[in-house]
Amino acid sequence: MKEISKYVNLQEIIPKIPNVLLHSIQDDCLEIRELNTSAGKFQSILAQFPRLKKAKYVIFSQYIKKCEHKHEHFIFLDKDGLAVQHVSGRELALYGIIKPCSEIKISEEYTFHIAS
């Protein structure tokens, strides 16, 4: 059976993303979002995590329940896919600092599969 990749251009947009993250995102085990660096909340987070200034994306699990959020870890990546920083859910909430990825496109095959 053929596997369906979620995104058509993920590796082209983020060329240095580690294979384990690439495959976990493509298999829909993990989620990737773009950071909303202009959000006021993001700007205040930089005081605590200054390395996030280099980050463009964050990878997280969309399946963790809100009550288990403190046990989650977020992986922040730069524009090329290199890890900038790992942050625990105890230290940070992503609400208000993420948005859908503007350059990464969901495949039609994935969309059709989800809809059926």
SELUM-162886 format. One record per residue (C-alpha): z, x, y. Coordinates in nm, 3 decimals, padded with zeros to 5 digits, m for minus. Last residue first. Example, Ala and Ser with C-alpha at 12.3 -4.5 7.8 and 13.67 -1.06 7.14 Angstrom:
BEGIN
{up = 00.714; east = 01.367; north = m00.106}
{up = 00.780; east = 01.230; north = m00.450}
***
This chain:
BEGIN
{up = 00.232; east = m01.323; north = 01.033}
{up = 00.326; east = m01.225; north = 01.386}
{up = 00.487; east = m00.897; north = 01.281}
{up = 00.179; east = m00.791; north = 01.082}
{up = m00.058; east = m00.887; north = 01.366}
{up = 00.145; east = m00.682; north = 01.617}
{up = 00.155; east = m00.387; north = 01.376}
{up = m00.223; east = m00.403; north = 01.320}
{up = m00.281; east = m00.434; north = 01.695}
{up = m00.094; east = m00.108; north = 01.745}
{up = 00.177; east = m00.085; north = 02.011}
{up = 00.080; east = 00.142; north = 02.302}
{up = 00.289; east = 00.424; north = 02.448}
{up = 00.215; east = 00.489; north = 02.815}
{up = 00.456; east = 00.246; north = 02.987}
{up = 00.745; east = 00.278; north = 02.745}
{up = 00.961; east = m00.034; north = 02.775}
{up = 01.259; east = 00.005; north = 03.009}
{up = 01.593; east = 00.181; north = 02.995}
{up = 01.881; east = 00.247; north = 03.238}
{up = 02.036; east = m00.099; north = 03.285}
{up = 02.193; east = m00.123; north = 02.942}
{up = 02.186; east = 00.215; north = 02.771}
{up = 02.563; east = 00.236; north = 02.736}
{up = 02.727; east = 00.578; north = 02.752}
{up = 03.024; east = 00.781; north = 02.638}
{up = 03.138; east = 00.590; north = 02.330}
{up = 02.772; east = 00.530; north = 02.243}
{up = 02.750; east = 00.903; north = 02.190}
{up = 02.509; east = 01.127; north = 02.375}
{up = 02.255; east = 01.376; north = 02.239}
{up = 02.079; east = 01.591; north = 02.498}
{up = 01.742; east = 01.729; north = 02.602}
{up = 01.560; east = 01.700; north = 02.270}
{up = 01.195; east = 01.803; north = 02.293}
{up = 00.943; east = 01.520; north = 02.294}
{up = 00.695; east = 01.642; north = 02.554}
{up = 00.823; east = 01.429; north = 02.843}
{up = 01.184; east = 01.527; north = 02.767}
{up = 01.385; east = 01.359; north = 02.494}
{up = 01.726; east = 01.190; north = 02.489}
{up = 01.875; east = 01.118; north = 02.149}
{up = 02.136; east = 00.843; north = 02.150}
{up = 02.423; east = 00.832; north = 01.904}
{up = 02.584; east = 00.512; north = 01.776}
{up = 02.947; east = 00.476; north = 01.669}
{up = 03.059; east = 00.318; north = 01.998}
{up = 02.784; east = 00.055; north = 01.958}
{up = 02.947; east = m00.094; north = 01.649}
{up = 03.057; east = m00.417; north = 01.824}
{up = 02.709; east = m00.444; north = 01.977}
{up = 02.554; east = m00.445; north = 01.632}
{up = 02.330; east = m00.155; north = 01.544}
{up = 01.977; east = m00.266; north = 01.457}
{up = 01.792; east = m00.138; north = 01.763}
{up = 01.879; east = 00.216; north = 01.668}
{up = 01.828; east = 00.470; north = 01.945}
{up = 01.573; east = 00.709; north = 02.091}
{up = 01.568; east = 00.782; north = 02.463}
{up = 01.274; east = 00.893; north = 02.675}
{up = 01.208; east = 01.082; north = 03.001}
{up = 01.486; east = 01.339; north = 03.003}
{up = 01.499; east = 01.640; north = 03.237}
{up = 01.757; east = 01.476; north = 03.469}
{up = 01.948; east = 01.396; north = 03.151}
{up = 02.083; east = 01.751; north = 03.167}
{up = 02.320; east = 01.637; north = 03.445}
{up = 02.527; east = 01.417; north = 03.211}
{up = 02.840; east = 01.303; north = 03.400}
{up = 02.691; east = 01.314; north = 03.750}
{up = 02.355; east = 01.209; north = 03.606}
{up = 02.511; east = 00.878; north = 03.497}
{up = 02.533; east = 00.771; north = 03.864}
{up = 02.157; east = 00.811; north = 03.906}
{up = 02.094; east = 00.613; north = 03.589}
{up = 02.308; east = 00.325; north = 03.717}
{up = 02.116; east = 00.322; north = 04.046}
{up = 01.790; east = 00.276; north = 03.859}
{up = 01.510; east = 00.513; north = 03.965}
{up = 01.525; east = 00.707; north = 03.638}
{up = 01.443; east = 00.401; north = 03.430}
{up = 01.437; east = 00.590; north = 03.103}
{up = 01.154; east = 00.513; north = 02.864}
{up = 01.232; east = 00.350; north = 02.535}
{up = 01.204; east = 00.453; north = 02.171}
{up = 01.334; east = 00.252; north = 01.876}
{up = 01.448; east = 00.367; north = 01.534}
{up = 01.379; east = 00.223; north = 01.189}
{up = 01.045; east = 00.075; north = 01.301}
{up = 00.841; east = 00.287; north = 01.055}
{up = 00.661; east = 00.451; north = 01.350}
{up = 00.997; east = 00.526; north = 01.514}
{up = 01.146; east = 00.677; north = 01.199}
{up = 00.822; east = 00.868; north = 01.137}
{up = 00.820; east = 01.026; north = 01.482}
{up = 01.193; east = 01.098; north = 01.471}
{up = 01.169; east = 01.283; north = 01.139}
{up = 00.849; east = 01.452; north = 01.254}
{up = 01.013; east = 01.606; north = 01.562}
{up = 00.853; east = 01.499; north = 01.891}
{up = 00.650; east = 01.786; north = 02.034}
{up = 00.335; east = 01.588; north = 02.117}
{up = 00.491; east = 01.293; north = 02.307}
{up = 00.186; east = 01.106; north = 02.442}
{up = m00.046; east = 01.214; north = 02.159}
{up = 00.224; east = 01.164; north = 01.894}
{up = 00.295; east = 00.810; north = 02.011}
{up = m00.068; east = 00.703; north = 02.049}
{up = m00.122; east = 00.410; north = 01.811}
{up = 00.236; east = 00.286; north = 01.789}
{up = 00.398; east = 00.076; north = 01.516}
{up = 00.232; east = 00.252; north = 01.227}
{up = 00.151; east = 00.029; north = 00.931}
{up = 00.188; east = 00.188; north = 00.590}
{up = m00.094; east = 00.131; north = 00.343}
{up = 00.000; east = 00.000; north = 00.000}
***
